[in-house]
């Protein structure tokens, strides 16, 4: 089973991309199946068992989202891992839609070969181990049923000999044991010793030594299970933990059956232990992934909801343009955060991403030390940079060929200062009242990040200085108090 190859299905309408993905994944040594359309992919799925589906979001006739929905509707493929590849900038709503369709991950283009191989390998191994566990569980159930039937139909001598043979040994994942109720003698096979992590040559199987290896919280449960045999119970199954000598915790499932004499008294108890640690870890990873997706989805929806509430415009078209621009800015910073597994974002990369649409020749220059921002701080600054760049493109330095924009930042202690300096554009003067963009920037810096925003309207161009604390843990990216200060 460990050497058995699994099928990986690649779905893309472009042959060149299919060939590139096939070359990247060839090193995994798995079976690669390719499909040039969603319909062809469905046909291949019905004919084969597939561990992972790697599919493009944008395809003619049947796009990636529609194909994922059709795959999930089939009972055979409800747990099949699907990874989307997207060459376009997707929004958080697109990502949420993909996760609702059953996607386990997104891979942006250009693809990093090592990252793609690592992601595919994880889900291929999870598929392989899940199938192996299903086989082992089925085998165990068959053996237990067979053994119980033999115990009921065989004579005393057959029971005595059959109870001592090994029920299951499978690479240290399964073991059997036997306990003579009358004499107190124990017998463990090699699989049982491997599961508990003890040496068969030196470890003496006694109730005291076994109890020392059990997790303290599970000792009472197993004691009560064993004592139940005196009350007429003939079999039991329990899940418990063991603690090996090095401190490693392993999860196990134990199944035991009692042998009775002619008077109905217990004379022997035999059992099987199965190590299910890998399954437990897989379940925990899936639960963590589900909670992480739920958390990020809620945060993203809260941000989008606040952006929609706070945006003001004179027409439906300008309102739509403003909302789309702010959500796109948010999507760019989310891409940066996803690369770091949401550990943070580097300020220089964030500025480069947000101002990329306006960087023509030497129009924009920025410089400063490397600064790692917290995710919430990065999200807020991304929206601030978007508002500043939008205003500069409409009314400031970025609206004229001779205009120039300089962004300089420095760090003093735990304080970050960002200086936005425009020059060479239209003549500026202090407005009679603050516009929505200015109020939005001030609310983001001061209300959300607890910082300070100073605007200086000079004839040669606008100069702004933002100061925020890097040590402070920000609130959620958009708070009601920020909305109140803007409105």
Buried (B, 14 or more C-beta within 10 A) or exposed (E): EEEEEBBBBBBBBEEEBBEBBBEBBEEBEBEBBBBBBBEBBBEBBEEEEBBBBBBBBBBEEBBBBEBBBBBBEEEEBEEBBBBBBBBEEBBBBBBBBBBBBBBBBBBBEEBEBEEBBEBBBBBBBBBBBBBBBEEBBEEBEEBBEEBEEEBEEEEEEEBEEBBBEBBBBBEBBBBBBBBBBEEEEBBBBEBBBBBBBBEEEEBEBEEEEBEEBBBEEBBEEBEEBBEBBEEEBBBBEBEBBBBEEEEEEBBBBBBBBBBBEEEEEBBBBBBBBBBBBBBBEBEEEEEEEEEEBEEBBEBBEBBBEBBEEBBBEEEEEEBEBBBEBBBBBBBBBBBBBBBBEBEBBBBBBBBBBBBEEBBEEEBBEBEBEEBEBBBBBBBBBBBBBBBBBBBBBEBBBBBEEEBBBBBBBEBEEEBBBBBBBBBBBEEBEEEEEBEBBBBBBBBBBBBBBEBBBEBEEBEBBBBBBBBBBBEEEBBBBBBEEBBEBBE
